[in-house]
Amino acid sequence: MFETERLRLRELRQSDLSLVLEMFNNYEFQENGGIDYTVPRGDNFIEGWAGWAKSCLFFAIIEEKECSKFLGFIALKISVTKNRDAEFTIGIIASEWGQGFGTEASRWLIGYGFRGLNLHRISLTVTATNDRAVAVYKKVGFVEEGRKRAAMWSQGKWVDHVMMGILEEEFFSA
């Protein structure tokens, strides 16, 4: 278990799965962070998601330290170990957006990724219309590296995916 000023980052528990399912069944959450159709999710989805979480290099549930309230999750997944490049993922429940929890958890995990896990770079992909997330990623040091044009169908139109990354030397020089 790890802690920041306001947050606790802890292991995934069976009791978290219903909260994760509720988070993913929020329309706005799916539209801003989803890669598939926005549809009601069920047991099959959450079983697959739990398998994904277990396959990550680092995975944690984010909860508010003071009251142990579930806020979301954060993860690093690495595909090719020798490249030391991990894919960053975070999900915060929609009712808690704008509170700075995503920024605080992201800063911590980026630092831990470079200092504790010996990563060379951390990458992510975000929907270009997710202005809130893009702003957080830039705030914590990610740089836009490219776009995949018209990559996702969302709310009746095609939107871009933005590829972002941060290198260890950028993090340590900031």
C-alpha positions as CSV (number, residue, x, y, z in Angstrom):
1,M,0.0,0.0,0.0
2,F,1.2,3.5,-0.9
3,E,0.1,6.9,0.2
4,T,0.2,10.5,-1.1
5,E,-1.1,13.5,0.7
6,R,-4.8,12.7,0.3
7,L,-4.8,9.3,-1.3
8,R,-4.1,5.6,-0.6
9,L,-3.1,3.4,-3.5
10,R,-3.8,-0.2,-2.6
11,E,-4.4,-3.7,-4.0
12,L,-7.5,-4.7,-5.9
13,R,-10.0,-6.5,-3.8
14,Q,-13.0,-8.6,-4.8
15,S,-15.3,-6.0,-3.1
16,D,-13.9,-3.4,-5.5
17,L,-15.3,-5.1,-8.6
18,S,-18.9,-3.9,-8.2
19,L,-17.6,-0.3,-7.7
20,V,-15.5,-0.6,-10.9
21,L,-18.5,-1.9,-12.8
22,E,-20.6,1.0,-11.6
23,M,-17.8,3.4,-12.7
24,F,-17.7,1.9,-16.2
25,N,-21.5,2.0,-16.4
26,N,-21.4,5.8,-16.2
27,Y,-22.1,7.1,-19.8
28,E,-19.8,10.1,-19.4
29,F,-16.9,7.9,-18.1
30,Q,-17.2,5.5,-21.0
31,E,-17.4,8.2,-23.6
32,N,-14.3,9.9,-22.2
33,G,-12.2,6.9,-21.6
34,G,-13.6,4.0,-23.5
35,I,-12.3,2.3,-26.6
36,D,-15.3,0.3,-27.4
37,Y,-19.0,1.0,-27.9
38,T,-20.7,2.8,-25.0
39,V,-23.0,0.1,-23.6
40,P,-24.1,-1.2,-20.3
41,R,-21.4,-3.5,-18.9
42,G,-21.9,-6.7,-16.9
43,D,-20.1,-9.6,-15.3
44,N,-18.2,-10.7,-18.4
45,F,-16.8,-7.2,-18.8
46,I,-15.7,-7.0,-15.2
47,E,-14.1,-10.5,-15.3
48,G,-12.0,-9.5,-18.3
49,W,-11.2,-6.2,-16.7
50,A,-10.0,-7.9,-13.5
51,G,-7.8,-10.1,-15.6
52,W,-6.3,-7.1,-17.3
53,A,-5.6,-5.5,-13.9
54,K,-3.8,-8.6,-12.7
55,S,-1.6,-8.5,-15.9
56,C,-0.3,-5.0,-15.2
57,L,3.2,-4.2,-14.0
58,F,1.6,-1.9,-11.4
59,F,-2.1,-1.7,-10.5
60,A,-3.7,0.0,-7.6
61,I,-7.2,1.1,-6.4
62,I,-7.2,4.8,-5.6
63,E,-9.1,5.7,-2.4
64,E,-9.4,8.8,-0.3
65,K,-7.1,8.3,2.7
66,E,-9.3,10.1,5.2
67,C,-12.5,8.1,4.7
68,S,-11.4,5.1,2.5
69,K,-13.8,6.2,-0.3
70,F,-13.3,4.4,-3.6
71,L,-12.1,6.9,-6.3
72,G,-10.9,4.8,-9.1
73,F,-7.8,3.0,-10.3
74,I,-4.4,3.6,-11.8
75,A,-2.0,1.3,-13.7
76,L,1.1,0.7,-15.7
77,K,1.2,-2.1,-18.2
78,I,4.4,-3.1,-19.9
79,S,4.4,-5.1,-23.2
80,V,8.1,-5.4,-24.1
81,T,10.2,-5.5,-21.0
82,K,13.5,-4.6,-22.6
83,N,12.2,-1.2,-23.8
84,R,11.2,-0.2,-20.3
85,D,8.1,1.6,-21.7
86,A,4.9,1.3,-19.8
87,E,1.4,2.2,-20.8
88,F,-0.3,4.5,-18.3
89,T,-4.0,4.2,-17.4
90,I,-6.1,6.0,-14.9
91,G,-9.8,6.0,-14.2
92,I,-11.5,8.3,-11.6
93,I,-15.2,8.1,-10.9
94,A,-17.1,10.9,-12.7
95,S,-18.5,12.4,-9.4
96,E,-14.9,13.1,-8.3
97,W,-13.6,14.8,-11.4
98,G,-12.1,18.2,-10.9
99,Q,-10.9,17.5,-7.3
100,G,-7.2,17.0,-8.2
101,F,-7.2,13.3,-7.4
102,G,-6.1,12.2,-10.9
103,T,-3.3,14.7,-10.9
104,E,-2.1,13.6,-7.4
105,A,-2.2,9.9,-8.2
106,S,-0.6,10.4,-11.7
107,R,2.3,12.4,-10.3
108,W,3.0,9.7,-7.7
109,L,2.8,6.9,-10.2
110,I,5.0,8.6,-12.7
111,G,7.7,9.2,-10.1
112,Y,7.4,5.6,-8.8
113,G,7.5,4.3,-12.4
114,F,10.9,6.0,-12.9
115,R,12.4,5.7,-9.4
116,G,11.0,2.4,-8.2
117,L,10.3,0.4,-11.4
118,N,13.3,1.7,-13.5
119,L,11.1,2.6,-16.5
120,H,12.6,4.7,-19.3
121,R,9.4,6.1,-20.6
122,I,5.7,6.1,-19.8
123,S,3.1,6.4,-22.6
124,L,-0.6,6.9,-22.9
125,T,-3.4,7.4,-25.4
126,V,-6.3,9.7,-24.8
127,T,-9.3,10.8,-26.8
128,A,-8.7,14.3,-28.1
129,T,-12.1,15.5,-26.9
130,N,-11.3,14.6,-23.3
131,D,-9.9,18.0,-22.5
132,R,-9.9,17.4,-18.8
133,A,-7.6,14.4,-19.0
134,V,-5.3,16.0,-21.6
135,A,-4.9,19.0,-19.3
136,V,-4.0,16.7,-16.3
137,Y,-1.5,14.7,-18.5
138,K,0.2,17.9,-19.6
139,K,0.3,19.2,-16.1
140,V,2.2,16.1,-14.8
141,G,4.7,16.3,-17.7
142,F,3.4,14.3,-20.6
143,V,4.1,15.7,-24.1
144,E,1.9,15.1,-27.1
145,E,3.9,12.9,-29.5
146,G,1.3,12.3,-32.2
147,R,-2.3,11.7,-33.2
148,K,-4.2,8.9,-34.7
149,R,-6.7,10.8,-36.8
150,A,-10.4,9.9,-36.7
151,A,-9.6,6.8,-34.5
152,M,-12.8,6.6,-32.4
153,W,-16.5,6.9,-33.0
154,S,-18.0,9.0,-30.2
155,Q,-21.3,10.8,-30.0
156,G,-22.0,10.6,-33.7
157,K,-18.6,11.7,-35.0
158,W,-15.0,10.6,-35.5
159,V,-12.5,11.9,-33.0
160,D,-8.7,11.7,-32.8
161,H,-6.6,9.7,-30.3
162,V,-3.7,11.7,-28.9
163,M,-0.5,9.8,-28.1
164,M,1.5,11.2,-25.2
165,G,4.7,10.3,-23.4
166,I,7.2,11.3,-20.8
167,L,10.8,10.2,-20.6
168,E,12.7,9.6,-17.4
169,E,15.2,12.4,-18.2
170,E,12.3,14.8,-18.7
171,F,10.8,13.8,-15.3
172,F,14.1,14.2,-13.4
173,S,15.0,17.5,-15.1
174,A,11.6,19.2,-14.3
